[in-house]
Amino acid sequence: MYAVSLSHRVGPHVADGSFPTEPPGGSPPAARQRSARWADPRLWVGVVFVLVSVVVGATVIDAADSSRAVWRLRGDVSAGSALSASDLVATKVHFDDDTVTRYVSADEPLPAGARLTRDLAAGELLPVSATTTVTAAAPALMPLGVPGAGIPTALAPGDHVDVWAVAPRDVRRTPPPVQVLKGVTVTSVGAAGPGGLDADRQILVALPDDTDVGTALAALNGASVVLIESGS
């Protein structure tokens, strides 16, 4: 007779005959729950830091900016003319000191009935000293033909001058110069003509209310005009 031995392999087993509880090849990796990035507090701290930096930076820059909005003339405007919004444009200008108070602020509307007391050219800032709301303050203006030698250096609108009449030389008699007007305000200074620096230039002056225009014109008739700057 032959002895037959049958063996059934049903899987790996340990020494005590029990079957292993883990599958071959080791245990599978454990699944980890990953939290959303937006819930990370470090992200929100960074966002808050960026926002605070932007706000602080804007505040510092704004505080350091000394630019102020003032009115500027769009075109030439003569003394006595009424001012309107169409004559002006708001312009931001950087001022290093308190000179901003010398000009009319554009942060508020122009006062009703505002007019100029002297000529202003296109592009000039509107000075407080050149504006008034009093209609009667518009002065009478007198044009003077003044030779270049009779005009102070760097004479400009707003300056005050004494007007003198110098009679032409006479072989028999030379009358002394006559002061015709005292402390009048220059409102316009004309450019030199084709004759060069010695050519007559038109100077416009504002006359005081009590000026005797006839007497002044008689004194200036045929005379050479000389302007002397005055402090008044």
DRENZA-381937 format. One record per residue (C-alpha): residue number from 1; z, y, x. Coordinates in nm, 2 decimals, decimal comma, padded with zeros to 4 digits. Example, Ala and Ser with C-alpha at 12.3 -4.5 7.8 and 13.67 -1.06 7.14 Angstrom:
<site 1; <00,78; -00,45; 01,23>>;
<site 2; <00,71; -00,11; 01,37>>;
//
This chain:
<site 1; <00,00; 00,00; 00,00>>;
<site 2; <-00,07; 00,35; 00,11>>;
<site 3; <00,20; 00,63; 00,09>>;
<site 4; <00,06; 00,96; -00,05>>;
<site 5; <00,24; 01,29; -00,01>>;
<site 6; <00,14; 01,59; -00,23>>;
<site 7; <00,24; 01,94; -00,14>>;
<site 8; <00,20; 02,24; -00,38>>;
<site 9; <00,20; 02,59; -00,22>>;
<site 10; <00,29; 02,84; -00,48>>;
<site 11; <00,37; 03,12; -00,24>>;
<site 12; <00,59; 03,22; 00,04>>;
<site 13; <00,96; 03,14; 00,02>>;
<site 14; <01,27; 03,20; 00,22>>;
<site 15; <01,49; 02,95; 00,39>>;
<site 16; <01,72; 02,90; 00,08>>;
<site 17; <01,42; 02,81; -00,13>>;
<site 18; <01,41; 03,13; -00,33>>;
<site 19; <01,10; 03,34; -00,37>>;
<site 20; <01,08; 03,69; -00,22>>;
<site 21; <01,10; 03,99; -00,46>>;
<site 22; <00,87; 04,22; -00,26>>;
<site 23; <00,49; 04,17; -00,24>>;
<site 24; <00,33; 04,09; 00,09>>;
<site 25; <00,25; 04,38; 00,32>>;
<site 26; <00,58; 04,57; 00,26>>;
<site 27; <00,70; 04,80; -00,01>>;
<site 28; <00,47; 05,07; -00,16>>;
<site 29; <00,55; 05,43; -00,07>>;
<site 30; <00,78; 05,61; -00,31>>;
<site 31; <00,62; 05,87; -00,53>>;
<site 32; <00,77; 06,22; -00,47>>;
<site 33; <00,77; 06,49; -00,74>>;
<site 34; <00,62; 06,81; -00,59>>;
<site 35; <00,74; 07,14; -00,73>>;
<site 36; <00,49; 07,42; -00,82>>;
<site 37; <00,43; 07,68; -00,55>>;
<site 38; <00,49; 07,97; -00,79>>;
<site 39; <00,84; 07,85; -00,85>>;
<site 40; <00,92; 07,89; -00,48>>;
<site 41; <01,17; 08,18; -00,44>>;
<site 42; <01,03; 08,27; -00,10>>;
<site 43; <00,70; 08,36; -00,27>>;
<site 44; <00,86; 08,60; -00,51>>;
<site 45; <01,07; 08,76; -00,23>>;
<site 46; <00,74; 08,83; -00,04>>;
<site 47; <00,57; 08,98; -00,34>>;
<site 48; <00,87; 09,21; -00,41>>;
<site 49; <00,87; 09,32; -00,04>>;
<site 50; <00,50; 09,41; -00,05>>;
<site 51; <00,54; 09,61; -00,37>>;
<site 52; <00,84; 09,80; -00,23>>;
<site 53; <00,65; 09,88; 00,09>>;
<site 54; <00,35; 10,02; -00,11>>;
<site 55; <00,58; 10,24; -00,33>>;
<site 56; <00,78; 10,37; -00,03>>;
<site 57; <00,46; 10,44; 00,17>>;
<site 58; <00,30; 10,63; -00,11>>;
<site 59; <00,61; 10,84; -00,16>>;
<site 60; <00,64; 10,93; 00,21>>;
<site 61; <00,27; 11,02; 00,22>>;
<site 62; <00,30; 11,24; -00,09>>;
<site 63; <00,61; 11,41; 00,04>>;
<site 64; <00,44; 11,49; 00,37>>;
<site 65; <00,13; 11,63; 00,21>>;
<site 66; <00,17; 12,01; 00,19>>;
<site 67; <-00,17; 12,07; 00,02>>;
<site 68; <-00,15; 12,30; -00,28>>;
<site 69; <-00,41; 12,38; -00,55>>;
<site 70; <-00,52; 12,75; -00,55>>;
<site 71; <-00,80; 12,94; -00,71>>;
<site 72; <-01,12; 13,01; -00,51>>;
<site 73; <-01,41; 13,24; -00,60>>;
<site 74; <-01,74; 13,07; -00,70>>;
<site 75; <-01,93; 13,39; -00,63>>;
<site 76; <-01,90; 13,76; -00,54>>;
<site 77; <-01,68; 13,95; -00,78>>;
<site 78; <-01,64; 14,33; -00,76>>;
<site 79; <-01,33; 14,54; -00,80>>;
<site 80; <-01,23; 14,61; -01,16>>;
<site 81; <-01,41; 14,30; -01,30>>;
<site 82; <-01,23; 14,07; -01,54>>;
<site 83; <-01,18; 13,72; -01,42>>;
<site 84; <-01,26; 13,41; -01,62>>;
<site 85; <-01,25; 13,03; -01,56>>;
<site 86; <-01,62; 13,04; -01,48>>;
<site 87; <-01,55; 13,27; -01,18>>;
<site 88; <-01,31; 13,03; -01,02>>;
<site 89; <-01,27; 12,67; -00,90>>;
<site 90; <-00,95; 12,49; -00,81>>;
<site 91; <-00,93; 12,40; -00,44>>;
<site 92; <-00,66; 12,20; -00,25>>;
<site 93; <-00,57; 12,38; 00,07>>;
<site 94; <-00,33; 12,27; 00,34>>;
<site 95; <-00,07; 12,53; 00,42>>;
<site 96; <00,16; 12,50; 00,72>>;
<site 97; <00,41; 12,76; 00,59>>;
<site 98; <00,49; 12,97; 00,29>>;
<site 99; <00,16; 13,16; 00,29>>;
<site 100; <00,07; 12,96; -00,02>>;
<site 101; <00,27; 13,22; -00,22>>;
<site 102; <00,01; 13,48; -00,13>>;
<site 103; <-00,26; 13,31; -00,34>>;
<site 104; <-00,28; 13,25; -00,72>>;
<site 105; <-00,18; 12,89; -00,80>>;
<site 106; <-00,43; 12,67; -00,98>>;
<site 107; <-00,15; 12,46; -01,13>>;
<site 108; <-00,12; 12,71; -01,41>>;
<site 109; <-00,40; 12,88; -01,62>>;
<site 110; <-00,52; 13,22; -01,51>>;
<site 111; <-00,32; 13,50; -01,69>>;
<site 112; <-00,51; 13,65; -01,98>>;
<site 113; <-00,68; 13,98; -01,90>>;
<site 114; <-00,66; 13,92; -01,52>>;
<site 115; <-00,90; 14,14; -01,32>>;
<site 116; <-00,96; 14,23; -00,95>>;
<site 117; <-00,83; 14,54; -00,78>>;
<site 118; <-01,08; 14,50; -00,49>>;
<site 119; <-01,40; 14,32; -00,41>>;
<site 120; <-01,39; 13,95; -00,32>>;
<site 121; <-01,67; 13,74; -00,18>>;
<site 122; <-01,78; 13,39; -00,28>>;
<site 123; <-01,56; 13,12; -00,12>>;
<site 124; <-01,25; 13,35; -00,08>>;
<site 125; <-00,92; 13,23; -00,20>>;
<site 126; <-00,78; 13,45; -00,49>>;
<site 127; <-00,49; 13,66; -00,35>>;
<site 128; <-00,20; 13,76; -00,57>>;
<site 129; <-00,23; 14,11; -00,43>>;
<site 130; <-00,59; 14,14; -00,55>>;
<site 131; <-00,52; 14,06; -00,92>>;
<site 132; <-00,37; 14,25; -01,20>>;
<site 133; <-00,34; 14,22; -01,58>>;
<site 134; <-00,31; 14,59; -01,64>>;
<site 135; <-00,64; 14,72; -01,76>>;
<site 136; <-00,56; 15,08; -01,66>>;
<site 137; <-00,51; 14,97; -01,30>>;
<site 138; <-00,88; 14,93; -01,24>>;
<site 139; <-00,95; 15,22; -01,00>>;
<site 140; <-01,24; 15,46; -00,97>>;
<site 141; <-01,45; 15,37; -00,67>>;
<site 142; <-01,62; 15,61; -00,43>>;
<site 143; <-01,89; 15,49; -00,19>>;
<site 144; <-01,89; 15,65; 00,16>>;
<site 145; <-02,17; 15,64; 00,42>>;
<site 146; <-01,98; 15,61; 00,74>>;
<site 147; <-02,14; 15,59; 01,09>>;
<site 148; <-02,04; 15,30; 01,30>>;
<site 149; <-01,84; 15,52; 01,54>>;
<site 150; <-01,63; 15,64; 01,25>>;
<site 151; <-01,51; 15,30; 01,13>>;
<site 152; <-01,20; 15,13; 01,27>>;
<site 153; <-01,25; 14,80; 01,44>>;
<site 154; <-01,21; 14,50; 01,21>>;
<site 155; <-01,18; 14,71; 00,90>>;
<site 156; <-01,15; 14,48; 00,60>>;
<site 157; <-01,10; 14,50; 00,22>>;
<site 158; <-00,74; 14,57; 00,14>>;
<site 159; <-00,69; 14,81; 00,44>>;
<site 160; <-00,57; 15,16; 00,38>>;
<site 161; <-00,75; 15,46; 00,54>>;
<site 162; <-00,74; 15,84; 00,55>>;
<site 163; <-01,09; 15,98; 00,50>>;
<site 164; <-01,18; 16,28; 00,72>>;
<site 165; <-01,49; 16,50; 00,70>>;
<site 166; <-01,62; 16,63; 01,03>>;
<site 167; <-01,86; 16,92; 00,99>>;
<site 168; <-02,17; 16,92; 01,21>>;
<site 169; <-02,15; 17,13; 01,53>>;
<site 170; <-02,25; 17,49; 01,51>>;
<site 171; <-02,34; 17,70; 01,82>>;
<site 172; <-02,14; 17,99; 01,68>>;
<site 173; <-01,85; 17,81; 01,51>>;
<site 174; <-01,71; 17,46; 01,48>>;
<site 175; <-01,49; 17,42; 01,18>>;
<site 176; <-01,20; 17,18; 01,22>>;
<site 177; <-01,21; 16,83; 01,05>>;
<site 178; <-01,07; 16,82; 00,70>>;
<site 179; <-00,87; 16,53; 00,55>>;
<site 180; <-01,04; 16,46; 00,22>>;
<site 181; <-00,85; 16,15; 00,10>>;
<site 182; <-00,52; 16,00; 00,22>>;
<site 183; <-00,41; 15,64; 00,21>>;
<site 184; <-00,69; 15,51; -00,01>>;
<site 185; <-00,76; 15,14; -00,03>>;
<site 186; <-01,08; 14,99; 00,11>>;
<site 187; <-01,24; 14,76; -00,14>>;
<site 188; <-01,57; 14,67; 00,03>>;
<site 189; <-01,71; 14,70; 00,38>>;
<site 190; <-02,09; 14,69; 00,40>>;
<site 191; <-02,27; 14,51; 00,68>>;
<site 192; <-02,44; 14,71; 00,96>>;
<site 193; <-02,79; 14,81; 00,89>>;
<site 194; <-03,11; 14,77; 01,10>>;
<site 195; <-03,01; 15,07; 01,31>>;
<site 196; <-02,74; 14,87; 01,49>>;
<site 197; <-02,37; 14,95; 01,53>>;
<site 198; <-02,42; 15,33; 01,51>>;
<site 199; <-02,60; 15,31; 01,18>>;
<site 200; <-02,42; 15,41; 00,86>>;
<site 201; <-02,24; 15,15; 00,67>>;
<site 202; <-02,13; 15,17; 00,31>>;
<site 203; <-01,76; 15,17; 00,26>>;
<site 204; <-01,62; 15,15; -00,09>>;
<site 205; <-01,27; 15,30; -00,15>>;
<site 206; <-01,05; 15,31; -00,45>>;
<site 207; <-00,95; 15,66; -00,56>>;
<site 208; <-00,60; 15,74; -00,69>>;
<site 209; <-00,58; 15,85; -01,05>>;
<site 210; <-00,50; 16,22; -00,96>>;
<site 211; <-00,80; 16,25; -00,72>>;
<site 212; <-01,01; 16,57; -00,77>>;
<site 213; <-01,35; 16,40; -00,73>>;
<site 214; <-01,55; 16,73; -00,73>>;
<site 215; <-01,34; 16,87; -00,44>>;
<site 216; <-01,37; 16,55; -00,24>>;
<site 217; <-01,75; 16,54; -00,28>>;
<site 218; <-01,78; 16,90; -00,18>>;
<site 219; <-01,58; 16,84; 00,14>>;
<site 220; <-01,79; 16,54; 00,23>>;
<site 221; <-02,12; 16,71; 00,16>>;
<site 222; <-02,32; 16,73; 00,49>>;
<site 223; <-02,02; 16,61; 00,69>>;
<site 224; <-01,98; 16,31; 00,91>>;
<site 225; <-01,72; 16,07; 00,77>>;
<site 226; <-01,45; 15,93; 00,99>>;
<site 227; <-01,19; 15,67; 00,86>>;
<site 228; <-00,85; 15,65; 01,02>>;
<site 229; <-00,64; 15,35; 00,93>>;
<site 230; <-00,30; 15,43; 00,78>>;
<site 231; <00,00; 15,23; 00,70>>;
<site 232; <00,02; 15,34; 00,33>>;
//
